[in-house]
Amino acid sequence: MLTTACETKAQFAPSLPPAAGFRVDDGVLKLWTGTPCSGVTGLTLIFDTGTQNSTQQTWTAPQPGVLVEHMDLLTSVGKPALDTSGPLKVQKPLPAGYDWTKASWLNFSVNGPEAFGARVDIAQVLRESAEHPSGSYLFGQSGWMDASDVQRENRKSFLTVCTPDPN
């Protein structure tokens, strides 16, 4: 009789769950990376990845990249909420008529620095944002956090997307 064991964690998976913070204020989807991400040359939002409704929006910035920590991503009508005069520009917009507020999930990734991806439940962000102070963001399974929560829990119970894995 032969018995084998399978490791359920991917070989290069971080030791703690990665997360970025999201909230909606006045119809605008907002991002907080939790800690600054320097040298960002791109951002990608993928809604409902792996489904027939999957779509994405991407931003790019020239080398050497930009600093990203807080950012307005999208309005409720799917238009970029980003100031287009800055170095980070929409490279690939969402399809015309796409309503991101109807998506189930958002997967977020950063290009440039060593970073992890993050995933958040869109319905939860939409439903709960108004219940939390403007400085609190939903960090995936870690829940709603403000700056002191992130500072206390980063590297203990989760990793912000641009925090190096301590292990």
Secondary structure, 3 states (H helix, E strand, C coil): CCCCCCCCCCCCCCCCCEECEEEEECCEEEEEEEEEEEEECEEEEEECCCCCCCEEEEEECCCCCEEEEEEEEEECCCCECCCCCCCCEEEECCCCCCCHHHCCEEEEEEECCCCCCEEEEHHHHHHHHHHCCCCCEECHHHCEECHHHHHHHECCCEEECCCCCCC
